[in-house]
Amino acid sequence: ELESFFIDWKKRIPQKPLSFVIIDSAFCKNRLDKNVENMKIIETYTKLGVVKNFEIGNYS
């Protein structure tokens, strides 16, 4: 699902890079950054320029 999102985003017109932020929260157990495969996908699309900024922020 995550990769299909990035593929669709890459096809968008206008092609603007995506800023992608994951919020760190004690209430969320299934965060994207906890899955190795998801992190590989995010890294791939960051290298391709689809994702401009990627960060993990704290919920406060």
CHARMM-style PDB file with segment names, atoms N, HN, CA, C and O in Angstrom:
ATOM      1  N   GLU     1       0.807  -1.185   0.000  1.00  0.00      PROA
ATOM      2  CA  GLU     1       0.000   0.000   0.000  1.00  0.00      PROA
ATOM      3  C   GLU     1       0.857   1.258   0.000  1.00  0.00      PROA
ATOM      4  O   GLU     1       0.557   2.210  -0.720  1.00  0.00      PROA
ATOM      5  N   LEU     2       1.909   1.272   0.792  1.00  0.00      PROA
ATOM      6  HN  LEU     2       2.153   0.498   1.377  1.00  0.00      PROA
ATOM      7  CA  LEU     2       2.775   2.446   0.858  1.00  0.00      PROA
ATOM      8  C   LEU     2       3.456   2.685  -0.480  1.00  0.00      PROA
ATOM      9  O   LEU     2       3.522   3.819  -0.956  1.00  0.00      PROA
ATOM     10  N   GLU     3       3.961   1.619  -1.084  1.00  0.00      PROA
ATOM     11  HN  GLU     3       3.907   0.699  -0.698  1.00  0.00      PROA
ATOM     12  CA  GLU     3       4.648   1.791  -2.362  1.00  0.00      PROA
ATOM     13  C   GLU     3       3.686   2.261  -3.444  1.00  0.00      PROA
ATOM     14  O   GLU     3       4.058   3.101  -4.264  1.00  0.00      PROA
ATOM     15  N   SER     4       2.466   1.748  -3.473  1.00  0.00      PROA
ATOM     16  HN  SER     4       2.164   1.066  -2.807  1.00  0.00      PROA
ATOM     17  CA  SER     4       1.500   2.200  -4.481  1.00  0.00      PROA
ATOM     18  C   SER     4       1.174   3.683  -4.294  1.00  0.00      PROA
ATOM     19  O   SER     4       0.931   4.389  -5.273  1.00  0.00      PROA
ATOM     20  N   PHE     5       1.166   4.161  -3.046  1.00  0.00      PROA
ATOM     21  HN  PHE     5       1.363   3.587  -2.251  1.00  0.00      PROA
ATOM     22  CA  PHE     5       0.967   5.586  -2.787  1.00  0.00      PROA
ATOM     23  C   PHE     5       2.090   6.403  -3.419  1.00  0.00      PROA
ATOM     24  O   PHE     5       1.829   7.397  -4.095  1.00  0.00      PROA
ATOM     25  N   PHE     6       3.342   5.987  -3.201  1.00  0.00      PROA
ATOM     26  HN  PHE     6       3.554   5.179  -2.651  1.00  0.00      PROA
ATOM     27  CA  PHE     6       4.482   6.715  -3.759  1.00  0.00      PROA
ATOM     28  C   PHE     6       4.502   6.647  -5.286  1.00  0.00      PROA
ATOM     29  O   PHE     6       4.862   7.627  -5.938  1.00  0.00      PROA
ATOM     30  N   ILE     7       4.129   5.523  -5.857  1.00  0.00      PROA
ATOM     31  HN  ILE     7       3.837   4.727  -5.327  1.00  0.00      PROA
ATOM     32  CA  ILE     7       4.066   5.399  -7.319  1.00  0.00      PROA
ATOM     33  C   ILE     7       3.047   6.383  -7.869  1.00  0.00      PROA
ATOM     34  O   ILE     7       3.330   7.088  -8.838  1.00  0.00      PROA
ATOM     35  N   ASP     8       1.864   6.441  -7.266  1.00  0.00      PROA
ATOM     36  HN  ASP     8       1.633   5.868  -6.479  1.00  0.00      PROA
ATOM     37  CA  ASP     8       0.834   7.384  -7.708  1.00  0.00      PROA
ATOM     38  C   ASP     8       1.285   8.825  -7.516  1.00  0.00      PROA
ATOM     39  O   ASP     8       1.019   9.675  -8.366  1.00  0.00      PROA
ATOM     40  N   TRP     9       1.962   9.108  -6.412  1.00  0.00      PROA
ATOM     41  HN  TRP     9       2.178   8.417  -5.722  1.00  0.00      PROA
ATOM     42  CA  TRP     9       2.443  10.472  -6.151  1.00  0.00      PROA
ATOM     43  C   TRP     9       3.472  10.873  -7.215  1.00  0.00      PROA
ATOM     44  O   TRP     9       3.494  12.018  -7.665  1.00  0.00      PROA
ATOM     45  N   LYS    10       4.310   9.931  -7.606  1.00  0.00      PROA
ATOM     46  HN  LYS    10       4.291   9.001  -7.240  1.00  0.00      PROA
ATOM     47  CA  LYS    10       5.346  10.195  -8.608  1.00  0.00      PROA
ATOM     48  C   LYS    10       4.730  10.550  -9.961  1.00  0.00      PROA
ATOM     49  O   LYS    10       5.315  11.316 -10.726  1.00  0.00      PROA
ATOM     50  N   LYS    11       3.551   9.996 -10.262  1.00  0.00      PROA
ATOM     51  HN  LYS    11       3.075   9.373  -9.640  1.00  0.00      PROA
ATOM     52  CA  LYS    11       2.878  10.236 -11.541  1.00  0.00      PROA
ATOM     53  C   LYS    11       2.090  11.547 -11.562  1.00  0.00      PROA
ATOM     54  O   LYS    11       1.636  11.973 -12.624  1.00  0.00      PROA
ATOM     55  N   ARG    12       1.923  12.185 -10.420  1.00  0.00      PROA
ATOM     56  HN  ARG    12       2.292  11.839  -9.557  1.00  0.00      PROA
ATOM     57  CA  ARG    12       1.106  13.398 -10.321  1.00  0.00      PROA
ATOM     58  C   ARG    12       1.640  14.515 -11.198  1.00  0.00      PROA
ATOM     59  O   ARG    12       2.834  14.608 -11.482  1.00  0.00      PROA
ATOM     60  N   ILE    13       0.713  15.354 -11.613  1.00  0.00      PROA
ATOM     61  HN  ILE    13      -0.258  15.279 -11.383  1.00  0.00      PROA
ATOM     62  CA  ILE    13       1.075  16.593 -12.297  1.00  0.00      PROA
ATOM     63  C   ILE    13       0.398  17.702 -11.514  1.00  0.00      PROA
ATOM     64  O   ILE    13      -0.819  17.635 -11.341  1.00  0.00      PROA
ATOM     65  N   PRO    14       1.084  18.698 -11.040  1.00  0.00      PROA
ATOM     66  CA  PRO    14       2.515  18.918 -11.165  1.00  0.00      PROA
ATOM     67  C   PRO    14       3.285  17.972 -10.241  1.00  0.00      PROA
ATOM     68  O   PRO    14       2.781  17.537  -9.206  1.00  0.00      PROA
ATOM     69  N   GLN    15       4.488  17.675 -10.637  1.00  0.00      PROA
ATOM     70  HN  GLN    15       4.898  18.027 -11.478  1.00  0.00      PROA
ATOM     71  CA  GLN    15       5.319  16.750  -9.870  1.00  0.00      PROA
ATOM     72  C   GLN    15       6.093  17.514  -8.804  1.00  0.00      PROA
ATOM     73  O   GLN    15       7.214  17.969  -9.030  1.00  0.00      PROA
ATOM     74  N   LYS    16       5.477  17.642  -7.658  1.00  0.00      PROA
ATOM     75  HN  LYS    16       4.566  17.273  -7.475  1.00  0.00      PROA
ATOM     76  CA  LYS    16       6.131  18.295  -6.530  1.00  0.00      PROA
ATOM     77  C   LYS    16       6.527  17.230  -5.517  1.00  0.00      PROA
ATOM     78  O   LYS    16       5.755  16.309  -5.249  1.00  0.00      PROA
ATOM     79  N   PRO    17       7.729  17.352  -4.952  1.00  0.00      PROA
ATOM     80  CA  PRO    17       8.153  16.362  -3.964  1.00  0.00      PROA
ATOM     81  C   PRO    17       7.307  16.437  -2.696  1.00  0.00      PROA
ATOM     82  O   PRO    17       6.743  17.480  -2.365  1.00  0.00      PROA
ATOM     83  N   LEU    18       7.236  15.344  -2.020  1.00  0.00      PROA
ATOM     84  HN  LEU    18       7.694  14.497  -2.289  1.00  0.00      PROA
ATOM     85  CA  LEU    18       6.411  15.178  -0.833  1.00  0.00      PROA
ATOM     86  C   LEU    18       7.251  15.334   0.425  1.00  0.00      PROA
ATOM     87  O   LEU    18       8.350  14.787   0.512  1.00  0.00      PROA
ATOM     88  N   SER    19       6.742  16.075   1.394  1.00  0.00      PROA
ATOM     89  HN  SER    19       5.849  16.520   1.323  1.00  0.00      PROA
ATOM     90  CA  SER    19       7.343  16.091   2.731  1.00  0.00      PROA
ATOM     91  C   SER    19       6.588  15.059   3.552  1.00  0.00      PROA
ATOM     92  O   SER    19       5.361  15.106   3.641  1.00  0.00      PROA
ATOM     93  N   PHE    20       7.309  14.141   4.143  1.00  0.00      PROA
ATOM     94  HN  PHE    20       8.306  14.103   4.071  1.00  0.00      PROA
ATOM     95  CA  PHE    20       6.710  12.989   4.808  1.00  0.00      PROA
ATOM     96  C   PHE    20       7.145  12.982   6.261  1.00  0.00      PROA
ATOM     97  O   PHE    20       8.331  12.840   6.557  1.00  0.00      PROA
ATOM     98  N   VAL    21       6.185  13.137   7.176  1.00  0.00      PROA
ATOM     99  HN  VAL    21       5.221  13.252   6.936  1.00  0.00      PROA
ATOM    100  CA  VAL    21       6.489  13.202   8.606  1.00  0.00      PROA
ATOM    101  C   VAL    21       5.711  12.105   9.323  1.00  0.00      PROA
ATOM    102  O   VAL    21       4.503  11.964   9.134  1.00  0.00      PROA
ATOM    103  N   ILE    22       6.405  11.336  10.140  1.00  0.00      PROA
ATOM    104  HN  ILE    22       7.387  11.451  10.294  1.00  0.00      PROA
ATOM    105  CA  ILE    22       5.774  10.332  10.990  1.00  0.00      PROA
ATOM    106  C   ILE    22       5.801  10.877  12.408  1.00  0.00      PROA
ATOM    107  O   ILE    22       6.856  11.254  12.918  1.00  0.00      PROA
ATOM    108  N   ILE    23       4.634  10.915  13.042  1.00  0.00      PROA
ATOM    109  HN  ILE    23       3.777  10.608  12.628  1.00  0.00      PROA
ATOM    110  CA  ILE    23       4.531  11.421  14.403  1.00  0.00      PROA
ATOM    111  C   ILE    23       4.726  10.265  15.381  1.00  0.00      PROA
ATOM    112  O   ILE    23       4.015   9.262  15.323  1.00  0.00      PROA
ATOM    113  N   ASP    24       5.686  10.416  16.270  1.00  0.00      PROA
ATOM    114  HN  ASP    24       6.263  11.231  16.318  1.00  0.00      PROA
ATOM    115  CA  ASP    24       5.988   9.421  17.295  1.00  0.00      PROA
ATOM    116  C   ASP    24       4.999   9.593  18.445  1.00  0.00      PROA
ATOM    117  O   ASP    24       4.945  10.647  19.079  1.00  0.00      PROA
ATOM    118  N   SER    25       4.230   8.558  18.702  1.00  0.00      PROA
ATOM    119  HN  SER    25       4.274   7.702  18.187  1.00  0.00      PROA
ATOM    120  CA  SER    25       3.236   8.613  19.768  1.00  0.00      PROA
ATOM    121  C   SER    25       3.185   7.271  20.491  1.00  0.00      PROA
ATOM    122  O   SER    25       3.278   6.216  19.862  1.00  0.00      PROA
ATOM    123  N   ALA    26       3.042   7.312  21.778  1.00  0.00      PROA
ATOM    124  HN  ALA    26       2.966   8.169  22.289  1.00  0.00      PROA
ATOM    125  CA  ALA    26       2.934   6.085  22.569  1.00  0.00      PROA
ATOM    126  C   ALA    26       1.638   5.338  22.261  1.00  0.00      PROA
ATOM    127  O   ALA    26       1.523   4.148  22.555  1.00  0.00      PROA
ATOM    128  N   PHE    27       0.664   6.028  21.671  1.00  0.00      PROA
ATOM    129  HN  PHE    27       0.757   6.995  21.432  1.00  0.00      PROA
ATOM    130  CA  PHE    27      -0.636   5.430  21.383  1.00  0.00      PROA
ATOM    131  C   PHE    27      -0.656   4.647  20.074  1.00  0.00      PROA
ATOM    132  O   PHE    27      -1.572   3.858  19.841  1.00  0.00      PROA
ATOM    133  N   CYS    28       0.330   4.853  19.231  1.00  0.00      PROA
ATOM    134  HN  CYS    28       1.074   5.493  19.421  1.00  0.00      PROA
ATOM    135  CA  CYS    28       0.363   4.204  17.926  1.00  0.00      PROA
ATOM    136  C   CYS    28       1.395   3.076  17.936  1.00  0.00      PROA
ATOM    137  O   CYS    28       2.594   3.323  18.067  1.00  0.00      PROA
ATOM    138  N   LYS    29       0.926   1.856  17.799  1.00  0.00      PROA
ATOM    139  HN  LYS    29      -0.048   1.656  17.693  1.00  0.00      PROA
ATOM    140  CA  LYS    29       1.818   0.703  17.866  1.00  0.00      PROA
ATOM    141  C   LYS    29       2.324   0.261  16.498  1.00  0.00      PROA
ATOM    142  O   LYS    29       3.357  -0.403  16.414  1.00  0.00      PROA
ATOM    143  N   ASN    30       1.627   0.611  15.435  1.00  0.00      PROA
ATOM    144  HN  ASN    30       0.787   1.151  15.503  1.00  0.00      PROA
ATOM    145  CA  ASN    30       1.974   0.137  14.093  1.00  0.00      PROA
ATOM    146  C   ASN    30       2.478   1.268  13.201  1.00  0.00      PROA
ATOM    147  O   ASN    30       1.984   1.456  12.089  1.00  0.00      PROA
ATOM    148  N   ARG    31       3.446   2.008  13.684  1.00  0.00      PROA
ATOM    149  HN  ARG    31       3.847   1.856  14.587  1.00  0.00      PROA
ATOM    150  CA  ARG    31       3.975   3.124  12.904  1.00  0.00      PROA
ATOM    151  C   ARG    31       4.761   2.621  11.701  1.00  0.00      PROA
ATOM    152  O   ARG    31       5.342   1.536  11.729  1.00  0.00      PROA
ATOM    153  N   LEU    32       4.766   3.428  10.646  1.00  0.00      PROA
ATOM    154  HN  LEU    32       4.294   4.309  10.623  1.00  0.00      PROA
ATOM    155  CA  LEU    32       5.474   3.055   9.422  1.00  0.00      PROA
ATOM    156  C   LEU    32       6.960   2.834   9.642  1.00  0.00      PROA
ATOM    157  O   LEU    32       7.557   1.958   9.017  1.00  0.00      PROA
ATOM    158  N   ASP    33       7.564   3.623  10.528  1.00  0.00      PROA
ATOM    159  HN  ASP    33       7.079   4.335  11.036  1.00  0.00      PROA
ATOM    160  CA  ASP    33       9.013   3.526  10.719  1.00  0.00      PROA
ATOM    161  C   ASP    33       9.432   2.296  11.517  1.00  0.00      PROA
ATOM    162  O   ASP    33      10.626   2.015  11.620  1.00  0.00      PROA
ATOM    163  N   LYS    34       8.495   1.568  12.077  1.00  0.00      PROA
ATOM    164  HN  LYS    34       7.525   1.797  11.994  1.00  0.00      PROA
ATOM    165  CA  LYS    34       8.811   0.348  12.828  1.00  0.00      PROA
ATOM    166  C   LYS    34       8.889  -0.879  11.922  1.00  0.00      PROA
ATOM    167  O   LYS    34       9.269  -1.959  12.373  1.00  0.00      PROA
ATOM    168  N   ASN    35       8.533  -0.716  10.652  1.00  0.00      PROA
ATOM    169  HN  ASN    35       8.225   0.162  10.286  1.00  0.00      PROA
ATOM    170  CA  ASN    35       8.544  -1.808   9.694  1.00  0.00      PROA
ATOM    171  C   ASN    35       9.726  -1.616   8.741  1.00  0.00      PROA
ATOM    172  O   ASN    35       9.809  -0.603   8.048  1.00  0.00      PROA
ATOM    173  N   VAL    36      10.633  -2.584   8.708  1.00  0.00      PROA
ATOM    174  HN  VAL    36      10.565  -3.408   9.271  1.00  0.00      PROA
ATOM    175  CA  VAL    36      11.853  -2.483   7.898  1.00  0.00      PROA
ATOM    176  C   VAL    36      11.520  -2.307   6.417  1.00  0.00      PROA
ATOM    177  O   VAL    36      12.150  -1.500   5.734  1.00  0.00      PROA
ATOM    178  N   GLU    37      10.552  -3.043   5.925  1.00  0.00      PROA
ATOM    179  HN  GLU    37      10.040  -3.698   6.480  1.00  0.00      PROA
ATOM    180  CA  GLU    37      10.181  -2.948   4.508  1.00  0.00      PROA
ATOM    181  C   GLU    37       9.669  -1.547   4.168  1.00  0.00      PROA
ATOM    182  O   GLU    37      10.011  -1.000   3.120  1.00  0.00      PROA
ATOM    183  N   ASN    38       8.857  -0.969   5.044  1.00  0.00      PROA
ATOM    184  HN  ASN    38       8.579  -1.414   5.895  1.00  0.00      PROA
ATOM    185  CA  ASN    38       8.377   0.395   4.809  1.00  0.00      PROA
ATOM    186  C   ASN    38       9.525   1.390   4.771  1.00  0.00      PROA
ATOM    187  O   ASN    38       9.527   2.302   3.944  1.00  0.00      PROA
ATOM    188  N   MET    39      10.492   1.226   5.647  1.00  0.00      PROA
ATOM    189  HN  MET    39      10.490   0.485   6.318  1.00  0.00      PROA
ATOM    190  CA  MET    39      11.631   2.143   5.673  1.00  0.00      PROA
ATOM    191  C   MET    39      12.459   2.019   4.396  1.00  0.00      PROA
ATOM    192  O   MET    39      12.992   3.017   3.913  1.00  0.00      PROA
ATOM    193  N   LYS    40      12.575   0.816   3.844  1.00  0.00      PROA
ATOM    194  HN  LYS    40      12.142   0.005   4.236  1.00  0.00      PROA
ATOM    195  CA  LYS    40      13.282   0.635   2.574  1.00  0.00      PROA
ATOM    196  C   LYS    40      12.543   1.357   1.448  1.00  0.00      PROA
ATOM    197  O   LYS    40      13.167   1.986   0.593  1.00  0.00      PROA
ATOM    198  N   ILE    41      11.221   1.265   1.451  1.00  0.00      PROA
ATOM    199  HN  ILE    41      10.714   0.755   2.146  1.00  0.00      PROA
ATOM    200  CA  ILE    41      10.408   1.944   0.435  1.00  0.00      PROA
ATOM    201  C   ILE    41      10.574   3.454   0.556  1.00  0.00      PROA
ATOM    202  O   ILE    41      10.769   4.137  -0.449  1.00  0.00      PROA
ATOM    203  N   ILE    42      10.499   3.978   1.770  1.00  0.00      PROA
ATOM    204  HN  ILE    42      10.341   3.423   2.587  1.00  0.00      PROA
ATOM    205  CA  ILE    42      10.665   5.414   1.993  1.00  0.00      PROA
ATOM    206  C   ILE    42      12.052   5.855   1.539  1.00  0.00      PROA
ATOM    207  O   ILE    42      12.188   6.897   0.898  1.00  0.00      PROA
ATOM    208  N   GLU    43      13.069   5.085   1.857  1.00  0.00      PROA
ATOM    209  HN  GLU    43      12.958   4.238   2.377  1.00  0.00      PROA
ATOM    210  CA  GLU    43      14.442   5.413   1.452  1.00  0.00      PROA
ATOM    211  C   GLU    43      14.580   5.425  -0.072  1.00  0.00      PROA
ATOM    212  O   GLU    43      15.221   6.315  -0.631  1.00  0.00      PROA
ATOM    213  N   THR    44      13.983   4.445  -0.737  1.00  0.00      PROA
ATOM    214  HN  THR    44      13.462   3.722  -0.282  1.00  0.00      PROA
ATOM    215  CA  THR    44      14.037   4.372  -2.199  1.00  0.00      PROA
ATOM    216  C   THR    44      13.429   5.613  -2.830  1.00  0.00      PROA
ATOM    217  O   THR    44      14.024   6.211  -3.726  1.00  0.00      PROA
ATOM    218  N   TYR    45      12.241   6.005  -2.367  1.00  0.00      PROA
ATOM    219  HN  TYR    45      11.758   5.520  -1.639  1.00  0.00      PROA
ATOM    220  CA  TYR    45      11.557   7.145  -2.974  1.00  0.00      PROA
ATOM    221  C   TYR    45      12.164   8.479  -2.549  1.00  0.00      PROA
ATOM    222  O   TYR    45      11.963   9.490  -3.222  1.00  0.00      PROA
ATOM    223  N   THR    46      12.894   8.491  -1.452  1.00  0.00      PROA
ATOM    224  HN  THR    46      13.056   7.670  -0.906  1.00  0.00      PROA
ATOM    225  CA  THR    46      13.660   9.684  -1.088  1.00  0.00      PROA
ATOM    226  C   THR    46      14.824   9.849  -2.064  1.00  0.00      PROA
ATOM    227  O   THR    46      15.091  10.955  -2.534  1.00  0.00      PROA
ATOM    228  N   LYS    47      15.507   8.762  -2.365  1.00  0.00      PROA
ATOM    229  HN  LYS    47      15.290   7.864  -1.984  1.00  0.00      PROA
ATOM    230  CA  LYS    47      16.621   8.804  -3.324  1.00  0.00      PROA
ATOM    231  C   LYS    47      16.146   9.181  -4.722  1.00  0.00      PROA
ATOM    232  O   LYS    47      16.880   9.830  -5.468  1.00  0.00      PROA
ATOM    233  N   LEU    48      14.925   8.783  -5.088  1.00  0.00      PROA
ATOM    234  HN  LEU    48      14.329   8.256  -4.482  1.00  0.00      PROA
ATOM    235  CA  LEU    48      14.367   9.113  -6.398  1.00  0.00      PROA
ATOM    236  C   LEU    48      13.859  10.553  -6.471  1.00  0.00      PROA
ATOM    237  O   LEU    48      13.529  11.044  -7.551  1.00  0.00      PROA
ATOM    238  N   GLY    49      13.796  11.226  -5.326  1.00  0.00      PROA
ATOM    239  HN  GLY    49      14.064  10.827  -4.449  1.00  0.00      PROA
ATOM    240  CA  GLY    49      13.335  12.609  -5.308  1.00  0.00      PROA
ATOM    241  C   GLY    49      11.836  12.773  -5.146  1.00  0.00      PROA
ATOM    242  O   GLY    49      11.331  13.895  -5.186  1.00  0.00      PROA
ATOM    243  N   VAL    50      11.110  11.666  -4.964  1.00  0.00      PROA
ATOM    244  HN  VAL    50      11.520  10.754  -4.932  1.00  0.00      PROA
ATOM    245  CA  VAL    50       9.663  11.743  -4.746  1.00  0.00      PROA
ATOM    246  C   VAL    50       9.388  12.303  -3.356  1.00  0.00      PROA
ATOM    247  O   VAL    50       8.476  13.110  -3.175  1.00  0.00      PROA
ATOM    248  N   VAL    51      10.175  11.874  -2.380  1.00  0.00      PROA
ATOM    249  HN  VAL    51      10.916  11.219  -2.527  1.00  0.00      PROA
ATOM    250  CA  VAL    51      10.085  12.387  -1.014  1.00  0.00      PROA
ATOM    251  C   VAL    51      11.219  13.388  -0.833  1.00  0.00      PROA
ATOM    252  O   VAL    51      12.395  13.039  -0.940  1.00  0.00      PROA
ATOM    253  N   LYS    52      10.849  14.639  -0.555  1.00  0.00      PROA
ATOM    254  HN  LYS    52       9.894  14.922  -0.469  1.00  0.00      PROA
ATOM    255  CA  LYS    52      11.858  15.687  -0.380  1.00  0.00      PROA
ATOM    256  C   LYS    52      12.397  15.678   1.045  1.00  0.00      PROA
ATOM    257  O   LYS    52      13.609  15.699   1.262  1.00  0.00      PROA
ATOM    258  N   ASN    53      11.500  15.646   1.999  1.00  0.00      PROA
ATOM    259  HN  ASN    53      10.515  15.629   1.823  1.00  0.00      PROA
ATOM    260  CA  ASN    53      11.870  15.657   3.415  1.00  0.00      PROA
ATOM    261  C   ASN    53      11.202  14.481   4.104  1.00  0.00      PROA
ATOM    262  O   ASN    53      10.013  14.228   3.909  1.00  0.00      PROA
ATOM    263  N   PHE    54      11.969  13.769   4.908  1.00  0.00      PROA
ATOM    264  HN  PHE    54      12.935  13.975   5.067  1.00  0.00      PROA
ATOM    265  CA  PHE    54      11.415  12.695   5.726  1.00  0.00      PROA
ATOM    266  C   PHE    54      11.915  12.889   7.140  1.00  0.00      PROA
ATOM    267  O   PHE    54      13.114  13.040   7.375  1.00  0.00      PROA
ATOM    268  N   GLU    55      10.985  12.884   8.080  1.00  0.00      PROA
ATOM    269  HN  GLU    55      10.011  12.762   7.890  1.00  0.00      PROA
ATOM    270  CA  GLU    55      11.387  13.009   9.476  1.00  0.00      PROA
ATOM    271  C   GLU    55      10.399  12.298  10.382  1.00  0.00      PROA
ATOM    272  O   GLU    55       9.247  12.056  10.019  1.00  0.00      PROA
ATOM    273  N   ILE    56      10.877  11.976  11.552  1.00  0.00      PROA
ATOM    274  HN  ILE    56      11.812  12.172  11.846  1.00  0.00      PROA
ATOM    275  CA  ILE    56      10.041  11.387  12.590  1.00  0.00      PROA
ATOM    276  C   ILE    56       9.976  12.415  13.701  1.00  0.00      PROA
ATOM    277  O   ILE    56      10.991  12.750  14.311  1.00  0.00      PROA
ATOM    278  N   GLY    57       8.768  12.917  13.965  1.00  0.00      PROA
ATOM    279  HN  GLY    57       7.943  12.645  13.470  1.00  0.00      PROA
ATOM    280  CA  GLY    57       8.599  13.964  14.962  1.00  0.00      PROA
ATOM    281  C   GLY    57       7.924  13.446  16.211  1.00  0.00      PROA
ATOM    282  O   GLY    57       7.294  12.389  16.196  1.00  0.00      PROA
ATOM    283  N   ASN    58       8.056  14.183  17.280  1.00  0.00      PROA
ATOM    284  HN  ASN    58       8.568  15.042  17.293  1.00  0.00      PROA
ATOM    285  CA  ASN    58       7.416  13.827  18.547  1.00  0.00      PROA
ATOM    286  C   ASN    58       6.051  14.480  18.649  1.00  0.00      PROA
ATOM    287  O   ASN    58       5.871  15.634  18.260  1.00  0.00      PROA
ATOM    288  N   TYR    59       5.099  13.740  19.173  1.00  0.00      PROA
ATOM    289  HN  TYR    59       5.245  12.803  19.490  1.00  0.00      PROA
ATOM    290  CA  TYR    59       3.769  14.273  19.411  1.00  0.00      PROA
ATOM    291  C   TYR    59       3.808  15.035  20.722  1.00  0.00      PROA
ATOM    292  O   TYR    59       4.090  14.471  21.780  1.00  0.00      PROA
ATOM    293  N   SER    60       3.522  16.316  20.637  1.00  0.00      PROA
ATOM    294  HN  SER    60       3.293  16.774  19.779  1.00  0.00      PROA
ATOM    295  CA  SER    60       3.495  17.099  21.876  1.00  0.00      PROA
ATOM    296  C   SER    60       2.476  18.200  21.808  1.00  0.00      PROA
ATOM    297  OT1 SER    60       2.319  18.957  22.766  1.00  0.00      PROA
TER     298      SER     60
END
